[in-house]
Amino acid sequence: MSSTILHPPGLAPTPADDDGEAKNPFLVALGERVRALRARRGMTRKATALAADVSERHLANLEYGIGNASILVLLQVAQALQCSLAELLGDVTTSSPEWLLLRELLEHRDEATLHRVRVAVGQLLGTGGANGRGSAGSAGAARSPRVALVGLRGAGKSTLGAMLAEDLGYPFVELSREIEKFAGCSVSEIQGLYGQNAYRRYERRALEEAIQIYPEAVIATPGGIVSDPATFNLLLAHCTTVWLKASPEDHMKRVVAQGDLRPMAASREAMDDLKGILAGRAAFYSKAELQLDTSAQDLPASFRLLRSQVREALSLSPN
């Protein structure tokens, strides 16, 4: 008895191999890219297989979406086709000639040059960027009176943020609380019930609304806001950013002092994790226009330094 497979309206059936089994869509797309790249290079399958040091049969299976090649084989094929592994795998920044030309222009540039390009592109596209670190945008461009504090939990964002907002006469916005209002549950419940992707969507929505509602504000951001490049770009474009940093030991002590005893359950592992997260995020946090080490002095002194830095950046009276 034969069975009939129904497909949703407007969707083509998934290609099948010789045995009638549905092909994996990713492998099918991968095979199409290999064929397209080979055609662009003007290489026969035989020549490509020889250059990649794989059998022609293996390459044919890969091109027809029925060969689940190892990462090393894919690397060899990419080298034979003189492309990056990212291009072979379908990275969006390799999806058109313009993307590829942009990548080539930016490849091997130093961080300072890339920063200037990012700010200039932000201005060109109307997404902000004039308040880039070191006035990388137009000379003397005014910084946004929205001050966003970034950094790991325990850096002092909530405490110093509230003090700074009172001093400036600005509203104080804790983005985590705004996220919880949107979701109707706690941050831990969002992550536990719906996962990280849903949490990141709420985070982006909360930031967008804060930017829309508050022309002036001090915003304490969640530590992981740098995890989503689109959200972090939005923050950099529309806020004057300050990285509050501290030693790993101070981060840990402050989290515990806030009532979170989970790190104490496995302190060595927790400290190693914290150091790893800090190392992984530091390159993004460092894109902030201002930086303050809150481990270098006590709270009153940290506030005085923060107040002085922000008031100078916003061209406000120091009094």
HELIX and SHEET records of a PDB file:
HELIX    1   1 PRO A   25  ARG A   41  1                                  17    
HELIX    2   2 ARG A   45  ALA A   52  1                                   8    
HELIX    3   3 GLU A   56  GLU A   63  1                                   8    
HELIX    4   4 ILE A   71  ALA A   80  1                                  10    
HELIX    5   5 LEU A   85  LEU A   89  1                                   5    
HELIX    6   6 VAL A   92  THR A   94  5                                   3    
HELIX    7   7 PRO A   97  LEU A  106  1                                  10    
HELIX    8   8 GLU A  111  LEU A  125  1                                  15    
HELIX    9   9 LYS A  157  LEU A  168  1                                  12    
HELIX   10  10 LEU A  175  ALA A  183  1                                   9    
HELIX   11  11 VAL A  187  TYR A  194  1                                   8    
HELIX   12  12 GLN A  196  ILE A  213  1                                  18    
HELIX   13  13 GLY A  223  SER A  227  5                                   5    
HELIX   14  14 PRO A  229  HIS A  238  1                                  10    
HELIX   15  15 PRO A  248  ALA A  257  1                                  10    
HELIX   16  16 ARG A  262  ALA A  265  1                                   4    
HELIX   17  17 SER A  267  TYR A  285  1                                  19    
HELIX   18  18 LEU A  299  ALA A  313  1                                  15    
SHEET    1   A 5 PHE A 172  GLU A 174  0                                        
SHEET    2   A 5 ALA A 217  ALA A 220  1                                        
SHEET    3   A 5 ARG A 146  VAL A 150  1                                        
SHEET    4   A 5 THR A 240  LYS A 245  1                                        
SHEET    5   A 5 LEU A 290  ASP A 293  1                                        
END                                                                             
